[in-house]
Amino acid sequence: MDINRARQILSSSAEIEVQYNGVSVWIDDIKEEDATAIVHLVGGIEEQTEVDIASLEEV
């Protein structure tokens, strides 16, 4: 995924499925200077992880 699409998904009111390593995640924030996103598991605990935006995949 590119950073522009990640920004669109983050600001969208629609529920857009995003996966990281085959697992559904929510994008909580974007760190543009690092090209990373803060994500947490869908339906899981609120534990957040920082991942490369390029490793996110829109389903």
BASE-66439 format. One record per residue: residue number from 1; residue in three letters; x negated, y, z negated of N, C-alpha, C in turn. Coordinates in Angstrom, 2 decimals, decimal comma, always signed. Last residue first. Example, Ala and Ser with C-alpha at 12.3 -4.5 7.8 and 13.67 -1.06 7.14 Angstrom:
BEGIN
@resi:2 | resn:SER | nX:-12,85 | nY:-2,25 | nZ:-7,08 | caX:-13,67 | caY:-1,06 | caZ:-7,14 | cX:-12,90 | cY:+0,03 | cZ:-7,87
@resi:1 | resn:ALA | nX:-13,19 | nY:-5,69 | nZ:-7,80 | caX:-12,30 | caY:-4,50 | caZ:-7,80 | cX:-13,20 | cY:-3,30 | cZ:-7,80
END
This chain:
BEGIN
@resi:59 | resn:VAL | nX:+7,89 | nY:-5,23 | nZ:-1,19 | caX:+8,57 | caY:-6,44 | caZ:-0,73 | cX:+9,85 | cY:-6,08 | cZ:-0,02
@resi:58 | resn:GLU | nX:+4,74 | nY:-3,72 | nZ:-1,13 | caX:+6,18 | caY:-3,51 | caZ:-1,13 | cX:+6,85 | cY:-4,73 | cZ:-0,52
@resi:57 | resn:GLU | nX:+1,96 | nY:-4,30 | nZ:-3,16 | caX:+2,66 | caY:-4,69 | caZ:-1,94 | cX:+4,16 | cY:-4,45 | cZ:-2,09
@resi:56 | resn:LEU | nX:-1,21 | nY:-3,18 | nZ:-4,32 | caX:+0,23 | caY:-3,25 | caZ:-4,47 | cX:+0,88 | cY:-3,55 | cZ:-3,13
@resi:55 | resn:SER | nX:-3,85 | nY:-2,72 | nZ:-3,81 | caX:-3,48 | caY:-4,10 | caZ:-4,16 | cX:-1,98 | cY:-4,28 | cZ:-4,39
@resi:54 | resn:ALA | nX:-4,11 | nY:-0,02 | nZ:-3,43 | caX:-4,25 | caY:-0,87 | caZ:-2,24 | cX:-3,84 | cY:-2,31 | cZ:-2,53
@resi:53 | resn:ILE | nX:-4,12 | nY:+0,93 | nZ:-6,02 | caX:-2,91 | caY:+1,08 | caZ:-5,23 | cX:-2,95 | cY:+0,18 | cZ:-4,01
@resi:52 | resn:ASP | nX:-5,51 | nY:-1,04 | nZ:-8,59 | caX:-5,74 | caY:-0,32 | caZ:-7,33 | cX:-4,44 | cY:-0,25 | cZ:-6,54
@resi:51 | resn:VAL | nX:-4,09 | nY:-0,57 | nZ:-11,89 | caX:-4,48 | caY:-1,41 | caZ:-10,75 | cX:-4,75 | cY:-0,52 | cZ:-9,53
@resi:50 | resn:GLU | nX:-3,68 | nY:-0,73 | nZ:-15,32 | caX:-4,11 | caY:+0,12 | caZ:-14,23 | cX:-4,64 | cY:-0,76 | cZ:-13,10
@resi:49 | resn:THR | nX:-0,81 | nY:-1,68 | nZ:-17,16 | caX:-2,09 | caY:-2,05 | caZ:-16,60 | cX:-2,41 | cY:-1,08 | cZ:-15,47
@resi:48 | resn:GLN | nX:+1,20 | nY:-1,78 | nZ:-20,14 | caX:+0,81 | caY:-1,19 | caZ:-18,87 | cX:-0,59 | cY:-1,62 | cZ:-18,48
@resi:47 | resn:GLU | nX:+3,82 | nY:-3,46 | nZ:-21,66 | caX:+2,36 | caY:-3,33 | caZ:-21,59 | cX:+1,97 | cY:-2,85 | cZ:-20,20
@resi:46 | resn:GLU | nX:+6,48 | nY:-3,92 | nZ:-22,14 | caX:+6,11 | caY:-2,61 | caZ:-21,61 | cX:+4,59 | cY:-2,40 | cZ:-21,53
@resi:45 | resn:ILE | nX:+7,39 | nY:-7,20 | nZ:-20,99 | caX:+7,01 | caY:-6,26 | caZ:-22,03 | cX:+6,51 | cY:-4,98 | cZ:-21,38
@resi:44 | resn:GLY | nX:+9,63 | nY:-7,49 | nZ:-18,18 | caX:+8,70 | caY:-8,00 | caZ:-19,19 | cX:+8,44 | cY:-6,97 | cZ:-20,26
@resi:43 | resn:GLY | nX:+11,04 | nY:-6,50 | nZ:-16,12 | caX:+11,73 | caY:-7,39 | caZ:-17,05 | cX:+10,84 | cY:-7,95 | cZ:-18,14
@resi:42 | resn:VAL | nX:+8,12 | nY:-6,14 | nZ:-14,31 | caX:+9,57 | caY:-5,99 | caZ:-14,27 | cX:+10,18 | cY:-6,99 | cZ:-15,24
@resi:41 | resn:LEU | nX:+5,13 | nY:-5,02 | nZ:-15,90 | caX:+5,92 | caY:-6,11 | caZ:-15,34 | cX:+7,40 | cY:-5,79 | cZ:-15,37
@resi:40 | resn:HIS | nX:+3,76 | nY:-1,81 | nZ:-15,00 | caX:+4,13 | caY:-2,83 | caZ:-15,99 | cX:+5,04 | cY:-3,84 | cZ:-15,34
@resi:39 | resn:VAL | nX:+1,04 | nY:+0,39 | nZ:-13,95 | caX:+2,21 | caY:-0,45 | caZ:-13,71 | cX:+2,52 | cY:-1,30 | cZ:-14,94
@resi:38 | resn:ILE | nX:-0,59 | nY:+3,05 | nZ:-12,61 | caX:-0,28 | caY:+2,43 | caZ:-13,89 | cX:+1,03 | cY:+1,69 | cZ:-13,69
@resi:37 | resn:ALA | nX:-2,81 | nY:+2,96 | nZ:-9,84 | caX:-1,47 | caY:+3,13 | caZ:-10,37 | cX:-1,38 | cY:+2,46 | cZ:-11,73
@resi:36 | resn:THR | nX:-5,48 | nY:+4,72 | nZ:-8,14 | caX:-4,94 | caY:+3,63 | caZ:-8,95 | cX:-3,53 | cY:+3,98 | cZ:-9,40
@resi:35 | resn:ALA | nX:-7,24 | nY:+6,58 | nZ:-7,06 | caX:-6,43 | caY:+5,74 | caZ:-6,15 | cX:-5,94 | cY:+4,50 | cZ:-6,90
@resi:34 | resn:ASP | nX:-8,39 | nY:+8,42 | nZ:-8,71 | caX:-8,97 | caY:+7,07 | caZ:-8,73 | cX:-8,32 | cY:+6,13 | cZ:-7,72
@resi:33 | resn:GLU | nX:-6,86 | nY:+10,67 | nZ:-8,25 | caX:-8,31 | caY:+10,80 | caZ:-8,19 | cX:-9,03 | cY:+9,46 | cZ:-8,15
@resi:32 | resn:GLU | nX:-4,22 | nY:+9,78 | nZ:-8,71 | caX:-4,68 | caY:+10,03 | caZ:-7,34 | cX:-6,20 | cY:+10,09 | cZ:-7,24
@resi:31 | resn:LYS | nX:-2,67 | nY:+7,70 | nZ:-10,45 | caX:-3,88 | caY:+8,47 | caZ:-10,70 | cX:-4,56 | cY:+8,68 | cZ:-9,34
@resi:30 | resn:ILE | nX:+0,73 | nY:+7,45 | nZ:-11,18 | caX:-0,30 | caY:+7,34 | caZ:-10,15 | cX:-1,46 | cY:+8,23 | cZ:-10,54
@resi:29 | resn:ASP | nX:+3,01 | nY:+5,44 | nZ:-13,12 | caX:+2,26 | caY:+6,67 | caZ:-12,87 | cX:+1,22 | cY:+6,39 | cZ:-11,79
@resi:28 | resn:ASP | nX:+4,57 | nY:+3,16 | nZ:-12,97 | caX:+4,85 | caY:+4,14 | caZ:-14,01 | cX:+4,18 | cY:+5,48 | cZ:-13,73
@resi:27 | resn:ILE | nX:+6,05 | nY:+0,85 | nZ:-10,96 | caX:+5,00 | caY:+1,86 | caZ:-10,96 | cX:+5,41 | cY:+2,93 | cZ:-11,97
@resi:26 | resn:TRP | nX:+6,75 | nY:-2,43 | nZ:-11,99 | caX:+7,23 | caY:-1,07 | caZ:-11,85 | cX:+6,02 | cY:-0,15 | cZ:-11,83
@resi:25 | resn:VAL | nX:+6,36 | nY:-5,63 | nZ:-10,28 | caX:+5,96 | caY:-4,60 | caZ:-11,25 | cX:+6,69 | cY:-3,30 | cZ:-10,96
@resi:24 | resn:SER | nX:+6,33 | nY:-9,10 | nZ:-9,66 | caX:+7,04 | caY:-7,82 | caZ:-9,55 | cX:+6,65 | cY:-6,87 | cZ:-10,67
@resi:23 | resn:VAL | nX:+3,49 | nY:-10,77 | nZ:-8,42 | caX:+4,36 | caY:-10,55 | caZ:-9,57 | cX:+5,02 | cY:-9,18 | cZ:-9,43
@resi:22 | resn:GLY | nX:+1,56 | nY:-11,01 | nZ:-6,47 | caX:+2,73 | caY:-11,87 | caZ:-6,39 | cX:+3,72 | cY:-11,72 | cZ:-7,52
@resi:21 | resn:ASN | nX:-0,30 | nY:-8,99 | nZ:-7,09 | caX:-0,70 | caY:-10,41 | caZ:-7,17 | cX:+0,51 | cY:-11,34 | cZ:-7,24
@resi:20 | resn:TYR | nX:+2,35 | nY:-7,00 | nZ:-7,51 | caX:+0,91 | caY:-6,99 | caZ:-7,72 | cX:+0,53 | cY:-8,44 | cZ:-7,96
@resi:19 | resn:GLN | nX:+5,11 | nY:-5,59 | nZ:-5,70 | caX:+4,42 | caY:-6,72 | caZ:-6,34 | cX:+2,93 | cY:-6,45 | cZ:-6,44
@resi:18 | resn:VAL | nX:+8,16 | nY:-3,88 | nZ:-5,82 | caX:+6,72 | caY:-3,80 | caZ:-5,59 | cX:+6,09 | cY:-4,97 | cZ:-6,34
@resi:17 | resn:GLU | nX:+11,31 | nY:-2,97 | nZ:-4,69 | caX:+10,48 | caY:-4,03 | caZ:-5,26 | cX:+9,03 | cY:-3,88 | cZ:-4,82
@resi:16 | resn:ILE | nX:+12,96 | nY:-0,16 | nZ:-5,69 | caX:+12,17 | caY:-0,71 | caZ:-4,59 | cX:+11,22 | cY:-1,73 | cZ:-5,19
@resi:15 | resn:GLU | nX:+15,81 | nY:+1,30 | nZ:-6,48 | caX:+14,95 | caY:+0,25 | caZ:-7,01 | cX:+14,24 | cY:-0,43 | cZ:-5,84
@resi:14 | resn:ALA | nX:+15,92 | nY:+4,89 | nZ:-5,99 | caX:+16,27 | caY:+3,52 | caZ:-5,61 | cX:+15,32 | cY:+2,53 | cZ:-6,29
@resi:13 | resn:SER | nX:+14,86 | nY:+7,30 | nZ:-6,48 | caX:+15,85 | caY:+6,84 | caZ:-7,45 | cX:+16,29 | cY:+5,40 | cZ:-7,16
@resi:12 | resn:SER | nX:+11,34 | nY:+7,87 | nZ:-6,06 | caX:+12,63 | caY:+7,43 | caZ:-5,54 | cX:+13,57 | cY:+7,02 | cZ:-6,68
@resi:11 | resn:SER | nX:+8,80 | nY:+8,36 | nZ:-6,99 | caX:+9,77 | caY:+9,45 | caZ:-7,08 | cX:+11,18 | cY:+9,07 | cZ:-6,62
@resi:10 | resn:LEU | nX:+7,51 | nY:+5,93 | nZ:-6,47 | caX:+7,57 | caY:+6,44 | caZ:-7,84 | cX:+8,65 | cY:+7,51 | cZ:-7,99
@resi:9 | resn:ILE | nX:+7,71 | nY:+5,80 | nZ:-3,68 | caX:+8,38 | caY:+4,79 | caZ:-4,50 | cX:+8,55 | cY:+5,31 | cZ:-5,92
@resi:8 | resn:GLN | nX:+6,06 | nY:+7,97 | nZ:-2,97 | caX:+7,46 | caY:+7,94 | caZ:-2,56 | cX:+8,26 | cY:+6,98 | cZ:-3,43
@resi:7 | resn:ARG | nX:+3,58 | nY:+7,12 | nZ:-4,02 | caX:+4,20 | caY:+8,34 | caZ:-4,53 | cX:+5,70 | cY:+8,36 | cZ:-4,20
@resi:6 | resn:ALA | nX:+3,16 | nY:+4,88 | nZ:-2,36 | caX:+3,28 | caY:+4,69 | caZ:-3,81 | cX:+3,94 | cY:+5,91 | cZ:-4,46
@resi:5 | resn:ARG | nX:+2,86 | nY:+6,16 | nZ:+0,09 | caX:+4,03 | caY:+5,29 | caZ:-0,13 | cX:+4,23 | cY:+5,05 | cZ:-1,62
@resi:4 | resn:ASN | nX:+0,43 | nY:+7,51 | nZ:-0,40 | caX:+1,64 | caY:+8,26 | caZ:-0,06 | cX:+2,90 | cY:+7,43 | cZ:-0,31
@resi:3 | resn:ILE | nX:-1,42 | nY:+5,45 | nZ:-0,84 | caX:-1,06 | caY:+6,33 | caZ:-1,94 | cX:+0,21 | cY:+7,14 | cZ:-1,66
@resi:2 | resn:ASP | nX:-0,43 | nY:+2,29 | nZ:+0,65 | caX:-1,21 | caY:+3,52 | caZ:+0,60 | cX:-0,65 | cY:+4,46 | cZ:-0,47
@resi:1 | resn:MET | nX:-0,86 | nY:-1,17 | nZ:+0,00 | caX:+0,00 | caY:+0,00 | caZ:+0,00 | cX:-0,90 | cY:+1,23 | cZ:+0,00
END
